[in-house]
Amino acid sequence: MELVILIGVALALLFNFANGLNDAANSIATIIATKALTPLQAVALAGIFNLVGPLLFTTAIAQTIGKGIVDPMFLTPPLILVGLIGAVLWVFVTSYLGIPVSSSHALIGGLLGAGIAGAGVSAIRWPTLEIVELVVIYGLIGAVLGMAALAALALYHKEPVSRYVALGALIGVTLTFPVLIATGIIKISGILAVLVFIVVSPMLGLISAFAFALIVVRTVRNYPPQRLNNIFRNLQIFSGSFQAIGHGSNDAQNAMGIITALLLAGGLITEFSVPLWVILASAFAISLGTLLGGWRVIDKMANKITKIRPYQGFCASTSAGAVLSLMTAFGVPVSTTHATTGAIMGVGATRGYSAVKWGIVREIVAAWVLTIPAAAIVAWLCFLVYQAIWL
């Protein structure tokens, strides 16, 4: 049993390493795109602040990963191992192909696939019908309010209302759930939170970055362009560091949750409480992955979505970091990839619809949609192999 747990801990840290390898682009894409730092300097910066992040926040996300997806009573060490293998394989393959995916969602998919294969669908902590109904109702209310607000704005500017209906609904839904969670009106956790924030986190990044960039443009519009570029290149170092802290605090907790679940399943601890050595090891693993860098992913995030100017890079990094920090504080495991991609799209859209390469965006979104089911299928197949060999 001890050997299985040791292998599991190693795999969990390997997963965080792969997370840093893929998600290195999140914290440094805008810094590299605007040449605020060299690629190696940017990767080193992200690696250092990824290590700092987990020490500044609670371990609420580790709790969600470790006992909010699959019922802990069904989480045996071999089953956790299988889930990890599914997640690690998916993240390494997508990193090799240069596709920015959510490592958090890959892990959740791996756990789902292993849990269903090993213990059936009853092992999964599905949301209650009551909470699903509340989410649907509040989502519809938010959509209607968003449509009404944008329709009124379109009429005021004498533009066609139909052009803004769908966008208004999406904005309304995006803003509704963070407000509801922050005020304590509704508590969304586990799988339901993950599914809701697949939509909310990229849109929240897009909206906040778009609004922030417009405010910055209006504030500094009379300054000389060259002076502005120099100022915002320096500011990007701070905003990139802030984003790296958010990335480390959110994503580093994936391995923390898995390792703690392994220790609990193996009887080495008596309650789900993340030990300090687990926090430090998980943070170090994600930092090491970031230091080595996923260069294909970095190139896609930095150069393929839109052309990023220094002030836009600052706005994107700051907005994505704020989204990550907010969600981490509430214990919601969101995708740093989703938040950052949304923020980059948001700052690009300030220059018009055509400034964003939506074909690349569609490719990235397709990978997002596929991540949970793909990792689940890989983990499910791995469990079948495990059964055939050892059971």
C-alpha positions as CSV (number, residue, x, y, z in Angstrom):
1,M,0.0,0.0,0.0
2,E,2.8,2.4,0.9
3,L,4.3,1.8,-2.6
4,V,1.0,2.7,-4.3
5,I,0.8,5.9,-2.2
6,L,4.4,6.8,-3.1
7,I,3.7,6.3,-6.8
8,G,0.5,8.3,-6.4
9,V,2.3,11.2,-4.8
10,A,4.9,11.2,-7.6
11,L,2.2,11.1,-10.2
12,A,0.3,14.0,-8.5
13,L,3.5,16.1,-8.5
14,L,4.1,15.1,-12.1
15,F,0.6,16.3,-12.9
16,N,1.4,19.7,-11.3
17,F,4.7,19.8,-13.3
18,A,2.6,19.2,-16.5
19,N,0.2,21.8,-15.4
20,G,3.0,24.4,-15.1
21,L,4.4,23.2,-18.5
22,N,1.1,23.8,-20.2
23,D,-0.1,26.8,-18.2
24,A,3.2,28.7,-18.3
25,A,1.6,30.6,-21.1
26,N,-1.1,32.0,-18.9
27,S,1.1,34.2,-16.8
28,I,3.7,35.2,-19.3
29,A,2.0,35.3,-22.8
30,T,1.3,39.0,-22.7
31,I,4.8,39.8,-21.2
32,I,6.5,38.0,-24.1
33,A,4.1,39.4,-26.7
34,T,5.0,43.0,-25.8
35,K,8.7,42.2,-25.1
36,A,8.5,43.5,-21.5
37,L,10.8,40.7,-20.6
38,T,12.7,38.0,-22.6
39,P,11.0,34.6,-22.7
40,L,13.5,33.1,-20.2
41,Q,13.1,36.1,-17.8
42,A,9.3,35.8,-18.1
43,V,9.3,32.1,-17.4
44,A,11.5,32.5,-14.4
45,L,9.3,35.3,-13.0
46,A,6.2,33.1,-13.4
47,G,7.9,30.2,-11.8
48,I,8.9,32.2,-8.7
49,F,5.4,33.7,-8.1
50,N,3.7,30.4,-8.8
51,L,5.5,29.1,-5.8
52,V,4.3,32.1,-3.7
53,G,0.7,31.8,-4.6
54,P,-0.4,28.7,-2.6
55,L,1.1,30.1,0.6
56,L,-1.2,33.2,0.4
57,F,-4.6,31.5,0.1
58,T,-6.6,28.8,1.8
59,T,-6.7,25.2,0.7
60,A,-10.4,25.3,-0.2
61,I,-9.8,24.2,-3.8
62,A,-7.7,21.2,-2.6
63,Q,-10.8,20.3,-0.5
64,T,-13.0,20.4,-3.7
65,I,-10.6,18.3,-5.7
66,G,-9.9,15.8,-2.9
67,K,-13.5,15.2,-1.7
68,G,-15.9,17.3,-3.8
69,I,-15.9,15.3,-7.1
70,V,-15.8,11.6,-6.0
71,D,-17.1,10.4,-2.6
72,P,-13.9,9.9,-0.4
73,M,-15.2,6.5,0.7
74,F,-14.8,5.2,-2.8
75,L,-11.4,6.8,-3.4
76,T,-8.9,4.0,-3.1
77,P,-5.2,4.7,-3.9
78,P,-5.4,2.6,-7.1
79,L,-8.4,4.5,-8.3
80,I,-6.8,7.9,-7.6
81,L,-3.7,6.7,-9.5
82,V,-5.8,5.8,-12.5
83,G,-7.5,9.2,-12.5
84,L,-4.1,10.9,-12.3
85,I,-2.8,8.9,-15.3
86,G,-5.7,10.0,-17.4
87,A,-5.2,13.6,-16.5
88,V,-1.4,13.6,-17.0
89,L,-1.6,11.9,-20.4
90,W,-4.2,14.4,-21.7
91,V,-2.1,17.4,-20.4
92,F,1.2,16.1,-21.9
93,V,-0.4,15.4,-25.3
94,T,-2.1,18.8,-25.5
95,S,1.1,20.5,-24.4
96,Y,3.1,18.7,-27.1
97,L,0.5,19.8,-29.7
98,G,0.6,23.4,-28.4
99,I,-3.1,23.4,-27.3
100,P,-3.8,25.4,-24.2
101,V,-6.2,23.3,-22.0
102,S,-7.3,23.4,-18.5
103,S,-5.2,21.1,-16.3
104,S,-7.7,21.5,-13.5
105,H,-10.5,20.2,-15.8
106,A,-8.2,17.3,-17.0
107,L,-7.8,16.2,-13.4
108,I,-11.5,16.5,-12.7
109,G,-12.2,14.4,-15.8
110,G,-9.6,11.8,-14.8
111,L,-11.3,11.5,-11.3
112,L,-14.7,11.2,-12.9
113,G,-13.6,8.5,-15.3
114,A,-11.8,6.5,-12.7
115,G,-14.6,6.9,-10.2
116,I,-17.3,5.7,-12.6
117,A,-15.1,2.8,-13.8
118,G,-14.2,1.7,-10.3
119,A,-17.3,2.3,-8.3
120,G,-20.1,3.3,-10.6
121,V,-22.0,6.6,-11.1
122,S,-23.2,6.6,-7.5
123,A,-19.6,7.3,-6.4
124,I,-19.8,10.7,-8.0
125,R,-21.0,13.7,-5.9
126,W,-23.7,14.9,-8.3
127,P,-25.4,18.2,-7.4
128,T,-28.9,18.0,-5.9
129,L,-31.9,18.7,-8.2
130,E,-32.8,21.7,-6.0
131,I,-29.4,23.4,-6.5
132,V,-29.5,22.7,-10.3
133,E,-33.0,24.3,-10.5
134,L,-31.7,27.4,-8.6
135,V,-28.7,27.7,-10.9
136,V,-31.0,27.5,-14.0
137,I,-33.5,30.0,-12.5
138,Y,-30.8,32.5,-11.5
139,G,-29.0,32.0,-14.9
140,L,-32.2,32.8,-16.8
141,I,-32.8,35.9,-14.6
142,G,-29.3,37.1,-15.2
143,A,-29.7,36.5,-19.0
144,V,-32.9,38.5,-19.2
145,L,-31.4,41.4,-17.2
146,G,-28.3,41.3,-19.4
147,M,-30.4,41.3,-22.6
148,A,-32.5,44.2,-21.3
149,A,-29.4,46.3,-20.4
150,L,-27.7,45.8,-23.7
151,A,-30.9,46.3,-25.6
152,A,-31.4,49.7,-23.9
153,L,-27.8,50.6,-24.6
154,A,-28.3,49.7,-28.3
155,L,-31.5,51.8,-28.5
156,Y,-29.7,54.8,-26.9
157,H,-27.0,54.6,-29.5
158,K,-29.5,53.9,-32.3
159,E,-28.0,50.5,-33.2
160,P,-29.9,47.2,-34.1
161,V,-31.0,45.6,-30.9
162,S,-30.8,42.0,-32.4
163,R,-27.1,42.3,-32.7
164,Y,-26.7,42.5,-28.9
165,V,-29.3,40.1,-27.6
166,A,-27.1,37.0,-27.3
167,L,-24.2,39.0,-26.0
168,G,-26.3,40.6,-23.4
169,A,-27.6,37.3,-22.2
170,L,-24.1,35.9,-21.9
171,I,-22.8,38.9,-20.0
172,G,-25.8,38.8,-17.7
173,V,-25.1,35.1,-16.8
174,T,-21.4,35.8,-16.4
175,L,-21.9,38.6,-13.9
176,T,-24.8,36.9,-12.0
177,F,-23.0,33.9,-10.6
178,P,-19.9,35.6,-9.1
179,V,-22.2,38.1,-7.4
180,L,-24.5,35.4,-6.0
181,I,-21.5,33.4,-4.7
182,A,-19.8,36.5,-3.2
183,T,-23.0,37.6,-1.4
184,G,-23.7,34.0,-0.1
185,I,-27.1,33.9,-1.9
186,I,-26.2,30.6,-3.5
187,K,-23.5,28.1,-2.9
188,I,-22.2,26.3,-5.9
189,S,-19.6,23.6,-5.4
190,G,-18.2,20.4,-6.8
191,I,-19.0,19.3,-10.4
192,L,-21.7,22.0,-10.8
193,A,-19.3,24.8,-10.0
194,V,-16.8,23.4,-12.5
195,L,-19.4,23.2,-15.3
196,V,-20.8,26.7,-14.6
197,F,-17.4,28.3,-14.6
198,I,-16.4,26.7,-17.9
199,V,-18.6,29.4,-19.3
200,V,-18.2,32.1,-16.6
201,S,-14.4,32.2,-16.2
202,P,-13.4,33.0,-19.8
203,M,-16.3,35.5,-20.1
204,L,-15.4,37.1,-16.8
205,G,-11.8,37.5,-18.0
206,L,-13.1,38.9,-21.3
207,I,-15.5,41.4,-19.8
208,S,-13.2,42.7,-17.0
209,A,-10.2,43.0,-19.4
210,F,-12.4,44.8,-22.0
211,A,-13.8,47.3,-19.5
212,F,-10.4,47.8,-17.8
213,A,-8.7,48.4,-21.2
214,L,-11.3,51.0,-22.2
215,I,-10.8,52.8,-18.9
216,V,-7.1,52.8,-19.3
217,V,-7.3,54.1,-22.9
218,R,-9.6,57.0,-21.9
219,T,-7.3,57.9,-18.9
220,V,-4.0,58.0,-20.8
221,R,-5.2,59.0,-24.3
222,N,-3.3,62.3,-24.3
223,Y,0.1,60.8,-23.3
224,P,2.9,60.2,-25.9
225,P,2.7,56.6,-27.3
226,Q,6.4,55.8,-26.7
227,R,6.2,57.0,-23.1
228,L,3.1,54.9,-22.5
229,N,4.7,51.8,-24.0
230,N,7.7,52.1,-21.6
231,I,5.4,52.7,-18.6
232,F,3.2,49.7,-19.3
233,R,6.0,47.4,-20.2
234,N,7.3,48.0,-16.6
235,L,3.8,47.7,-15.1
236,Q,3.4,44.3,-16.9
237,I,6.1,42.8,-14.7
238,F,3.9,43.5,-11.7
239,S,0.7,42.4,-13.4
240,G,2.3,39.2,-14.6
241,S,3.6,38.5,-11.1
242,F,0.0,39.1,-9.8
243,Q,-1.4,36.7,-12.4
244,A,1.3,34.1,-11.6
245,I,0.3,34.2,-7.9
246,G,-3.3,33.6,-8.9
247,H,-2.3,30.7,-11.2
248,G,-0.2,29.1,-8.5
249,S,-2.8,29.6,-5.8
250,N,-5.6,28.0,-7.9
251,D,-3.9,25.3,-9.9
252,A,-1.2,24.2,-7.4
253,Q,-4.0,23.0,-5.2
254,N,-4.9,20.3,-7.7
255,A,-2.0,18.1,-6.5
256,M,-2.6,19.1,-2.9
257,G,-6.1,17.7,-3.0
258,I,-5.0,14.5,-4.7
259,I,-2.1,13.8,-2.4
260,T,-4.2,14.5,0.7
261,A,-6.9,12.2,-0.6
262,L,-4.2,9.5,-1.1
263,L,-2.9,9.9,2.5
264,L,-6.4,9.7,3.8
265,A,-7.3,6.7,1.7
266,G,-4.1,5.0,2.8
267,G,-4.8,5.7,6.5
268,L,-1.8,7.9,7.0
269,I,-3.9,10.8,8.1
270,T,-7.3,10.7,9.9
271,E,-9.0,13.8,8.4
272,F,-8.8,15.8,5.2
273,S,-6.3,18.5,6.2
274,V,-3.5,19.4,3.8
275,P,0.0,19.1,5.4
276,L,2.5,21.9,4.9
277,W,5.0,19.6,3.0
278,V,2.2,18.8,0.5
279,I,1.6,22.5,-0.1
280,L,5.3,23.2,-0.6
281,A,5.9,20.1,-2.8
282,S,2.9,20.9,-5.0
283,A,3.9,24.6,-5.4
284,F,7.5,23.6,-6.3
285,A,6.3,21.1,-8.9
286,I,4.1,23.6,-10.7
287,S,6.9,26.2,-10.5
288,L,9.4,23.8,-12.0
289,G,7.1,23.0,-14.9
290,T,6.6,26.7,-15.5
291,L,10.4,27.3,-15.5
292,L,10.9,24.8,-18.3
293,G,8.0,26.3,-20.2
294,G,5.5,25.0,-22.7
295,W,6.8,27.0,-25.6
296,R,4.3,25.9,-28.2
297,V,1.4,26.9,-25.9
298,I,3.2,30.2,-25.1
299,D,3.5,31.0,-28.8
300,K,-0.2,30.4,-29.4
301,M,-1.3,32.5,-26.4
302,A,1.2,35.3,-27.0
303,N,1.0,35.7,-30.8
304,K,-1.9,33.8,-32.4
305,I,-5.0,35.2,-30.7
306,T,-4.5,38.9,-31.2
307,K,-1.7,41.5,-31.4
308,I,-1.1,42.7,-27.9
309,R,0.2,46.2,-27.1
310,P,1.9,46.9,-23.7
311,Y,-1.2,48.6,-22.1
312,Q,-3.3,45.7,-23.3
313,G,-0.9,43.2,-21.8
314,F,-1.1,45.0,-18.5
315,C,-4.9,45.0,-18.6
316,A,-5.2,41.4,-19.6
317,S,-2.7,40.1,-16.9
318,T,-4.3,42.3,-14.2
319,S,-7.9,41.2,-15.1
320,A,-7.0,37.5,-15.3
321,G,-5.1,37.7,-12.0
322,A,-8.1,39.3,-10.3
323,V,-10.5,36.7,-11.6
324,L,-8.2,33.9,-10.4
325,S,-7.7,35.4,-7.0
326,L,-11.5,36.0,-6.6
327,M,-12.4,32.4,-7.5
328,T,-9.6,31.0,-5.4
329,A,-10.9,32.9,-2.4
330,F,-14.3,31.2,-2.8
331,G,-12.8,27.8,-3.4
332,V,-13.9,27.4,-7.0
333,P,-11.3,25.5,-9.2
334,V,-11.5,27.6,-12.4
335,S,-9.3,27.3,-15.4
336,T,-6.4,29.8,-15.5
337,T,-6.3,29.0,-19.3
338,H,-9.9,30.0,-19.7
339,A,-9.6,33.2,-17.6
340,T,-6.4,34.3,-19.4
341,T,-7.6,33.5,-22.9
342,G,-10.8,35.4,-22.2
343,A,-8.8,38.4,-21.0
344,I,-6.6,38.4,-24.1
345,M,-9.7,38.3,-26.3
346,G,-11.2,41.1,-24.2
347,V,-8.2,43.5,-24.7
348,G,-8.1,42.5,-28.4
349,A,-11.8,43.3,-28.9
350,T,-11.2,46.9,-27.8
351,R,-9.7,47.4,-31.3
352,G,-12.7,45.9,-33.0
353,Y,-14.1,42.4,-33.8
354,S,-11.6,41.7,-36.5
355,A,-8.6,42.3,-34.2
356,V,-9.2,38.9,-32.6
357,K,-8.4,35.7,-34.6
358,W,-11.7,33.9,-33.8
359,G,-10.6,30.8,-35.8
360,I,-7.8,30.2,-33.2
361,V,-10.3,30.9,-30.4
362,R,-12.7,28.3,-31.7
363,E,-9.9,25.7,-31.8
364,I,-9.0,26.6,-28.1
365,V,-12.6,26.4,-27.0
366,A,-13.1,23.0,-28.7
367,A,-10.2,21.7,-26.6
368,W,-11.8,23.2,-23.5
369,V,-15.1,21.3,-24.2
370,L,-13.3,18.1,-24.9
371,T,-11.0,18.1,-21.9
372,I,-13.2,16.7,-19.1
373,P,-14.8,13.9,-21.3
374,A,-11.4,13.1,-23.0
375,A,-9.5,12.8,-19.6
376,A,-12.5,10.8,-18.2
377,I,-12.3,8.3,-21.1
378,V,-8.6,7.9,-20.9
379,A,-8.8,7.3,-17.1
380,W,-11.7,4.8,-17.6
381,L,-9.6,2.9,-20.2
382,C,-6.6,2.9,-17.8
383,F,-8.8,1.4,-15.1
384,L,-9.8,-1.4,-17.5
385,V,-6.2,-2.1,-18.1
386,Y,-5.5,-2.1,-14.3
387,Q,-8.4,-4.5,-13.8
388,A,-7.2,-6.9,-16.5
389,I,-3.6,-7.0,-15.1
390,W,-4.0,-6.9,-11.3
391,L,-7.6,-7.9,-10.4
